[in-house]
């Protein structure tokens, strides 16, 4: 598909369903000013995350990969009163920017950010018997996805919704042996996801400057 057409489609959908939001716009500006990579979800993906939280009636959300808190804000806004997000972030600077952004958005009281390797934090949550989560969003280092999935499922229940982002890599996953490390990691994860008998899954393509994809799974 023509790249310009992909962008036009993305912009068209955004113009219909994602109203301009000064708080989220400031979130991105602050992340840029702090030198964070511009890899947050798109506004359309943010709206999708919001709707999925609403659709499954989630009150406990686990996010693996906070970055600047953009997706965190979308998720938190969808929660009912008393709902919470546990967000895992490796980098302290990223976590500091995210904390400022979720507080400004008025959802800070719903968000707990744990700083450190996600695998370690997930294991700690499991060891202390943390309650299961209703929705889990994985959007972190791609080679870590298979391990994050396995650990996350120990914090899940039948009916938990599991999402993972960046799984098409502009078509890089179509190669049997992708040159790009993240495409190789995504291809491995996609195959694991398809074969995992604990889940029912699909990948939804995401259009924009590049073609990517987000998986949606339900724990059996």
N, C-alpha and C positions, 0 to 999 in steps of 0.2 A: 504494500500500500504506500502511496505517495506520502512522504513525511509531512509535507504541508497539510495534506488532507487529514492526517492523524491529529495534528495540532488543532486544526479547525474543528474537528469533531469533539475533541476534548474541551475546547473553549466554548463550543456551543452548549454542551451538556452543563458545564460549569455556569454559564450565563443563566440557564434555566433553574438550576437546583441548588446552587451555592451562592448565597448572597454575599456581597463584599463585607468583610469583617475586619474592622480596624484592629481588634485585639490580636487576631491571628496574623494580620499583616505585620504588626509590630513584633510578634514572635519571630517571624522570619528575618526581619531587619536586625533584631538583637542577635540572632544566631549568626547571621552574616558578619556583623560587627565584631563578634567574639572569635571569628575565624573557624566556626564549625562548618563541616562539609555540607553542601546544599543537596542533601539526599533525603530530606523529609518526604513523607507521602504527599501526593498532589491534593489539591482541594477536593477533587472528586473522590479520591480514595478516602480522604478524611470523612466526607459525608457518608461513604459506604461503611466505614468503621462505626460511625455514629448510629446508622440504621441497624447494623447487625447487633450492636449492643441492645438496642431497643427491641428488635425482633425476638431475640432469645431471652429477654427479660433479665439480663445479667445484672447482678449487684456486686459481684466480686470479679475483678478483671486483673489479669497478669499481663504485663507488657515487657518483652525482652528487647531492650534497645530504646532508651529514652530520647537520645540526641538532645534537641532543644525544647522538647515538650510539645511539639506541634500535634503529633498524633495523640499524645497523652491528653491534650486539651479536648480534642474531638471525642475521645473515649469517655472522659470524665463528664462532659456535658450531657452525655446520654444516660448517665446513671440515675437511678431513683434516689430519693432521700435515704441517706445511710449507706449508699454504695461507695465502694473503695477501689482504688487502683494501686497495685503493687508494681512498680516500674523498676527495671534493672538496667543500670548504666555503668559501663567500665570506667569512663573518664570523669574525673571530678569536675573539670571545667564545664563539660557538657551538662552534668547534673546541676551545677550552680545556675547556668543559663536557664535550664528547664524549670528549676524551682522558681526563679523570678517570673518566668512566663506563666506558669500555672497559677501562681499567686495573683498576678495581674488579671488573669482571666476569671478569677473568682472561684476556682475549683481546687485551690491548693489544699484545702482541708480534706479532700477526698484522695489525695495522692501521697503515697510514700515512695521515696526514691532510695533504692539501695545502690551504693557505689562499690564496684569491685567486679571481678570476673563472674559472669552470669552463671556459669556451671557451679561455682562454689556457692553462690547465693541460693540457687535452686536446691542444691543438696542440703543446705542449712534449713530451708523451708520444709523439706521432706523429713529431715531428722527431728525437727521439733513438732511435727504433726500439724502443720498449717492446714486450715480448712481448704477444701477443694475450690477451684475457680470455675466460674460459669463461662468465661471467654478468655482465651489466651491469644496474644498477638506477638508473633516472632518477627522481628525486623532488626537484626543485628549482623554480626560477622557471618558470612555465608558458610564457611567451613564448619562453624559450630552448630548449624541447624539440626543435623541428625541427633546430636547429643542433647540439644535443648528440647527437641521433640520428645525424646525418651524420658527425660526428667520431668518435663511438663505433664506428661500423661500420668505420672505418679501423683500429680497434684490436680487431677481431673476426676470427673465422674461421668457416667453415661449421660449423654446430652450436652456435655461441654463442647463449645465451639472453639476450634483451633484455626488460627489464620497465620499465614506466612507470606512475606512480601518478597519481591524481586526474584521471581522464579523463571522468567523467560529470557532475561538478559539480552534484549534486542535480537532474539533468535539464536543467541550463542549456544543455548542448550540443545539445539537441533543437531549440532555436530556430535559425532560419537566420542570424540576426544577434543573438547574445546581448548583453545589456547589460553583463554582468560581463566585465571584461578577461580573467580567467583562464578563463572558460567559452569566450570567443572563441578564446583561444589553444589550449585543449584541443580544440575543434572542428576547428581548422586542423590540429593535430597528428594527430588521429584520421583525418582524410581523407588526410593524407600517409602515415600508417602503412598504411592500407588499400591505397593505390596503389603502395607501394614494392615493386618486383619483387625486391628483395634479401631480402625477409622473407616468412615465413608467420606470420600474426598473428591474435589474437582479443582482445577485451576482456571481462574477467570482472566482472560487477557486484559491488559491495561494499555490504553492508547495514549500517545503523547509524542514528544520529540523522538523518543525511542519506544519500542514495544516491550512491555514487561508483563508480569502476571502476579496475581495473588491467589494463593490456595485457600479454600474453605473446606474444613473438615468437621465432622461431628463424631464424637466418641461414642462407640456402640454401647 
